[in-house]
Amino acid sequence: MGKVVASFKVFPEDVDVSLEEIKKRIKENLPPEASIHKFEEEPIAFGLKAIIAHIILPEDVGGEMDKIENILSRIEKVSQVQFLMVRRV
């Protein structure tokens, strides 16, 4: 079974929100078939940073991108989630 890495940009509600806490909640809320490849932080403006979450998923499961995006958007202190790209590994 092939794997893909899907990248999502996760925006916190405020500059004072702990990015480490959001990263922890992302890991805790992922379904069993998904895992974190890595996190990156991207400066946005005025001290606000977004998290780029690179998530490994099975290639042959349909609807996973929407499922992951919904999970990420329901995490407390997250204001917005943006799907960036998907690529095979």
Secondary structure, 3 states (H helix, E strand, C coil): CCEEEEEEEEEECCCCCCHHHHHHHHHHHCCCCCEEEEEEEEEEECCEEEEEEEEEEECCCCCHHHHHHHHHHCCCCEEEEEEEEEEEC
